[in-house]
């Protein structure tokens, strides 16, 4: 029995329980990742559930609805056994709010993406997500990004109405600062999903202590730092066309080499637990203060099966001290 089967984490201000690892369904949407196979995505989700990873995080923008549709198809016979986490506020079909980026959909058509969290838009997006996901409720509904047009009170009002209607069970934010969380005086919000990894620990100083004190769950995304912390992407790697990682500063030659050297130094600990570097990194992240669940993606069932093995052991205190000491010595240019 692994950790996921032993432990479910109750999201604050709700009756929603999620698994320690959440399946991240960004990549299976294809967009931003140079394409993806639908059948592989379905098999990855089914494998995650079989391994006790029952929480699935997606968003409409991931493939312009494609990721949500794949999730909906994959869970259609076991909806009651899974928790669906999805989002709102990234519109490719409405030019309103803050302009985000020019991009292309999976068919190569140009699209303009906006961040917009207006109340009517939130409710409209919720209905569209419910349809794509083939369900009548969402377990955790999250604001994908803050924007400058819509007051946070309007966002909270929409989320409160959706909770009262039973269309969502819990509400949260993503990529948000303490000030936005503090605006919630009625306890509507349960979580904040933010980037956090061995290479990006900015939240540790202020956000984590605040969330712990305020009883707000933290869902950490990008924990393998776009595959870099797997140790499989070595210096000189060439990314395929459309893969956004080619422009990531962590993949610059100097940074990349330092990170690979750091990862190589973790091999003795990995051998001790008979685990891969990916599994070690996932396990380390799960054990950090304030972290409720960690998002881990997988393009196919084998990747998912490998990642799920991170639940079969727990790094001990001596391991954590060694890893944190090595991290403190890792100086990167960003």
C-alpha positions as CSV (number, residue, x, y, z in Angstrom):
1,X,0.0,0.0,0.0
2,X,1.5,3.3,-1.0
3,X,1.1,6.8,0.5
4,X,-1.7,7.7,-1.8
5,X,-3.8,4.7,-0.7
6,X,-3.1,5.4,3.0
7,X,-3.6,9.2,3.0
8,X,-6.0,11.6,1.6
9,X,-5.6,15.3,2.3
10,X,-8.7,17.4,3.2
11,X,-8.7,20.7,1.3
12,X,-9.5,23.5,3.8
13,X,-13.0,25.0,3.9
14,X,-14.4,22.0,2.0
15,X,-15.2,18.3,2.2
16,X,-13.0,17.6,-0.8
17,X,-10.1,15.1,-0.2
18,X,-7.3,14.9,-2.7
19,X,-4.3,12.6,-3.2
20,X,-0.7,13.6,-2.2
21,X,0.1,13.6,-5.8
22,X,-2.2,15.2,-8.3
23,X,-2.0,14.3,-12.0
24,X,-1.2,17.4,-14.0
25,X,-3.0,17.3,-17.4
26,X,-1.3,20.3,-19.1
27,X,1.0,18.3,-21.5
28,X,-1.8,16.0,-22.7
29,X,-3.6,19.0,-24.2
30,X,-0.7,19.3,-26.7
31,X,-0.6,23.1,-26.8
32,X,2.7,24.5,-25.6
33,X,4.3,21.0,-25.6
34,X,4.7,20.3,-29.3
35,X,1.6,18.0,-29.5
36,X,0.4,15.0,-27.6
37,X,-1.4,11.7,-28.2
38,X,-5.0,11.4,-27.0
39,X,-4.8,7.7,-26.4
40,X,-1.5,8.1,-24.4
41,X,-3.2,10.8,-22.3
42,X,-6.2,8.6,-21.5
43,X,-3.9,5.7,-20.6
44,X,-1.8,8.0,-18.4
45,X,-4.9,9.1,-16.5
46,X,-6.2,5.6,-16.1
47,X,-2.8,4.5,-14.8
48,X,-2.7,7.4,-12.3
49,X,-6.0,6.3,-10.9
50,X,-4.9,2.7,-10.7
51,X,-1.9,3.8,-8.7
52,X,-4.0,5.7,-6.2
53,X,-3.5,9.2,-7.7
54,X,-7.1,10.2,-8.0
55,X,-6.9,14.0,-8.3
56,X,-6.6,15.4,-11.8
57,X,-5.7,19.0,-12.5
58,X,-6.6,20.5,-15.9
59,X,-7.7,23.8,-17.5
60,X,-9.6,24.9,-20.6
61,X,-6.6,26.6,-22.0
62,X,-4.6,23.4,-22.1
63,X,-5.2,22.6,-25.8
64,X,-8.2,25.0,-26.0
65,X,-10.5,22.4,-24.4
66,X,-8.6,19.3,-25.5
67,X,-7.1,18.4,-22.1
68,X,-10.5,18.7,-20.3
69,X,-12.1,16.6,-23.0
70,X,-9.5,13.9,-22.6
71,X,-9.9,14.0,-18.8
72,X,-13.7,13.7,-19.2
73,X,-13.4,10.7,-21.5
74,X,-10.8,9.0,-19.3
75,X,-12.9,9.2,-16.1
76,X,-16.4,8.7,-17.5
77,X,-16.8,5.3,-15.8
78,X,-15.3,6.3,-12.5
79,X,-16.3,9.9,-11.8
80,X,-17.1,9.2,-8.1
81,X,-13.6,7.9,-7.5
82,X,-11.7,11.0,-8.8
83,X,-11.4,14.6,-8.0
84,X,-11.4,17.1,-10.9
85,X,-9.5,20.3,-10.5
86,X,-9.9,22.8,-13.3
87,X,-9.6,26.5,-13.8
88,X,-11.0,29.6,-15.4
89,X,-9.7,32.9,-16.7
90,X,-7.6,32.2,-19.7
91,X,-9.7,33.1,-22.8
92,X,-8.6,32.3,-26.4
93,X,-12.1,33.0,-27.7
94,X,-12.8,36.4,-26.1
95,X,-10.6,39.5,-26.4
96,X,-11.2,41.0,-23.0
97,X,-9.1,41.6,-19.9
98,X,-5.3,41.6,-19.9
99,X,-3.6,40.5,-23.1
100,X,-1.4,37.5,-22.3
101,X,0.3,36.1,-25.4
102,X,0.0,35.5,-29.1
103,X,-0.1,31.7,-29.7
104,X,-1.4,29.0,-31.9
105,X,-4.0,26.3,-31.3
106,X,-3.2,22.6,-31.9
107,X,-4.2,23.0,-35.6
108,X,-1.7,25.9,-36.1
109,X,-4.3,28.6,-36.2
110,X,-3.3,31.9,-34.6
111,X,-5.0,32.8,-31.3
112,X,-4.7,35.7,-28.9
113,X,-4.9,34.7,-25.3
114,X,-6.3,37.0,-22.6
115,X,-6.5,36.7,-18.8
116,X,-10.0,37.6,-17.8
117,X,-11.9,36.8,-14.6
118,X,-15.2,38.7,-15.0
119,X,-18.2,37.1,-13.2
120,X,-20.2,36.3,-16.3
121,X,-17.1,34.9,-17.9
122,X,-16.4,32.6,-14.9
123,X,-19.9,31.2,-14.9
124,X,-19.9,30.8,-18.7
125,X,-16.5,29.0,-18.5
126,X,-17.7,26.8,-15.7
127,X,-20.6,25.5,-17.9
128,X,-18.3,24.9,-20.8
129,X,-15.9,22.9,-18.6
130,X,-18.7,20.8,-17.1
131,X,-19.7,19.9,-20.6
132,X,-16.2,19.0,-21.8
133,X,-15.5,17.1,-18.6
134,X,-18.8,15.2,-18.9
135,X,-19.8,15.9,-15.3
136,X,-22.2,18.0,-13.3
137,X,-19.8,19.2,-10.7
138,X,-16.1,20.3,-10.3
139,X,-14.3,19.4,-7.1
140,X,-11.9,22.4,-7.1
141,X,-12.4,25.4,-9.4
142,X,-9.4,27.7,-9.6
143,X,-8.7,31.2,-11.0
144,X,-5.8,30.5,-13.4
145,X,-4.1,33.9,-13.2
146,X,-4.8,37.2,-11.6
147,X,-5.5,40.1,-13.9
148,X,-5.9,43.9,-13.6
149,X,-9.4,44.4,-14.9
150,X,-11.6,42.5,-12.5
151,X,-11.8,43.2,-8.8
152,X,-11.1,40.2,-6.7
153,X,-14.5,40.7,-4.9
154,X,-16.2,40.0,-8.2
155,X,-14.3,36.8,-8.6
156,X,-15.2,35.7,-5.1
157,X,-18.8,36.5,-5.7
158,X,-18.9,34.3,-8.8
159,X,-17.2,31.4,-6.9
160,X,-19.6,31.7,-4.0
161,X,-22.6,31.5,-6.3
162,X,-21.1,28.4,-8.1
163,X,-20.5,26.7,-4.7
164,X,-24.1,27.4,-3.5
165,X,-25.4,26.0,-6.8
166,X,-23.5,22.8,-6.3
167,X,-21.6,23.2,-9.6
168,X,-18.3,23.4,-7.7
169,X,-17.4,21.8,-4.3
170,X,-14.4,24.1,-3.5
171,X,-12.7,27.2,-4.9
172,X,-9.1,28.3,-5.1
173,X,-6.6,30.7,-6.8
174,X,-3.5,30.0,-8.8
175,X,-0.3,32.0,-9.1
176,X,-1.6,34.5,-6.6
177,X,0.0,36.6,-3.9
178,X,-0.9,37.1,-0.2
179,X,-2.9,40.2,-0.9
180,X,-5.4,38.4,-3.1
181,X,-5.8,35.6,-0.5
182,X,-6.4,38.2,2.2
183,X,-9.3,39.7,0.3
184,X,-11.3,36.6,1.0
185,X,-12.9,37.5,4.3
186,X,-15.7,34.9,4.0
187,X,-13.6,31.8,3.7
188,X,-14.6,31.0,0.1
189,X,-11.0,30.0,-1.0
190,X,-9.4,26.7,-0.1
191,X,-6.2,26.6,-2.0
192,X,-3.5,28.5,-4.0
193,X,-1.7,26.7,-6.8
194,X,1.7,28.0,-7.4
195,X,5.0,27.1,-9.0
196,X,7.4,25.5,-6.6
197,X,10.4,23.2,-7.1
198,X,13.9,22.6,-6.0
199,X,14.9,25.3,-8.5
200,X,12.1,27.8,-7.6
201,X,11.7,28.2,-3.8
202,X,10.5,31.8,-3.7
203,X,7.3,31.0,-1.9
204,X,9.1,29.7,1.2
205,X,9.8,33.1,2.7
206,X,6.3,34.6,2.9
207,X,3.6,32.7,1.0
208,X,4.0,29.4,2.7
209,X,4.0,30.8,6.3
210,X,0.9,32.8,5.5
211,X,-1.0,29.9,4.0
212,X,-0.1,27.6,6.9
213,X,-1.3,30.2,9.4
214,X,-4.5,31.0,7.3
215,X,-5.2,27.3,6.7
216,X,-5.0,27.6,2.9
217,X,-3.8,24.5,1.0
218,X,-0.8,24.9,-1.4
219,X,-0.8,22.9,-4.6
220,X,2.6,23.0,-6.2
221,X,3.0,22.9,-9.9
222,X,6.1,22.7,-12.2
223,X,7.8,20.6,-9.5
224,X,10.1,18.8,-12.0
225,X,10.8,22.1,-13.6
226,X,9.5,21.2,-17.0
227,X,11.4,17.9,-17.0
228,X,14.8,19.4,-16.1
229,X,14.8,17.8,-12.6
230,X,14.3,14.3,-14.1
231,X,18.0,14.3,-14.9
232,X,17.1,12.9,-18.4
233,X,17.5,16.1,-20.3
234,X,21.2,16.5,-20.6
235,X,23.2,19.6,-21.8
236,X,22.9,20.0,-25.6
237,X,19.4,18.6,-25.8
238,X,17.4,19.8,-28.8
239,X,13.7,20.5,-28.1
240,X,11.2,19.9,-30.8
241,X,9.3,22.6,-32.7
242,X,6.7,24.3,-30.6
243,X,8.2,23.1,-27.3
244,X,8.3,26.2,-25.0
245,X,11.2,24.9,-22.9
246,X,13.8,25.8,-25.5
247,X,13.5,29.5,-24.2
248,X,13.5,28.7,-20.5
249,X,16.5,30.3,-18.7
250,X,17.2,27.2,-16.7
251,X,18.1,25.4,-19.9
252,X,20.8,27.9,-20.7
253,X,24.1,26.0,-21.0
254,X,25.7,27.3,-17.8
255,X,22.6,26.8,-15.7
256,X,21.9,23.4,-17.2
257,X,25.3,22.1,-16.5
258,X,25.2,23.2,-12.8
259,X,21.8,21.6,-12.4
260,X,22.9,18.3,-13.9
261,X,25.9,18.3,-11.6
262,X,23.6,18.9,-8.6
263,X,21.3,16.1,-9.8
264,X,24.3,13.7,-10.2
265,X,25.2,14.4,-6.6
266,X,21.8,13.0,-5.5
267,X,22.5,9.6,-7.1
268,X,23.7,8.1,-3.8
269,X,20.4,8.9,-2.1
270,X,18.5,7.6,-5.1
271,X,20.4,4.3,-4.9
272,X,19.7,4.1,-1.2
273,X,15.9,4.2,-1.9
274,X,16.2,2.3,-5.2
275,X,14.4,5.2,-6.9
276,X,14.9,7.5,-9.9
277,X,15.8,11.1,-9.6
278,X,12.3,12.1,-10.6
279,X,10.8,10.0,-7.8
280,X,13.3,11.5,-5.3
281,X,12.4,15.1,-6.4
282,X,8.7,14.4,-6.1
283,X,9.1,12.9,-2.7
284,X,11.2,15.8,-1.5
285,X,8.6,18.3,-2.7
286,X,5.8,16.4,-1.0
287,X,7.6,16.7,2.3
288,X,8.1,20.5,2.2
289,X,6.2,22.6,4.8
290,X,2.7,23.8,3.7
291,X,2.5,21.6,0.6
292,X,-0.9,19.9,0.3
293,X,-0.4,18.1,-3.0
294,X,2.1,18.2,-5.8
295,X,1.2,18.2,-9.5
296,X,3.0,15.7,-11.6
297,X,2.4,15.4,-15.3
298,X,2.9,12.4,-17.6
299,X,2.4,12.0,-21.4
300,X,1.9,8.2,-21.2
301,X,1.2,5.4,-18.9
302,X,4.8,4.4,-18.3
303,X,5.8,7.9,-17.3
304,X,2.8,7.9,-14.9
305,X,3.7,4.5,-13.5
306,X,7.3,5.7,-12.9
307,X,6.2,8.9,-11.2
308,X,3.7,7.1,-8.9
309,X,6.6,5.1,-7.4
310,X,7.5,8.3,-5.5
311,X,4.7,7.3,-3.1
312,X,6.4,4.1,-2.1
313,X,9.1,5.6,0.2
314,X,9.8,8.6,2.3
315,X,13.1,10.4,2.4
316,X,14.4,10.5,6.0
317,X,15.7,13.5,7.9
318,X,19.3,12.9,7.0
319,X,18.5,12.7,3.3
320,X,16.5,16.0,3.5
321,X,19.4,17.7,5.2
322,X,21.9,16.6,2.6
323,X,19.6,17.7,-0.3
324,X,18.8,21.1,1.2
325,X,22.5,21.7,1.8
326,X,23.3,20.9,-1.8
327,X,20.5,23.2,-2.9
328,X,21.8,26.1,-0.8
329,X,25.1,25.8,-2.7
330,X,23.4,25.8,-6.1
331,X,23.8,29.3,-7.6
332,X,22.0,29.9,-10.9
333,X,21.7,32.9,-13.2
334,X,18.1,33.9,-13.8
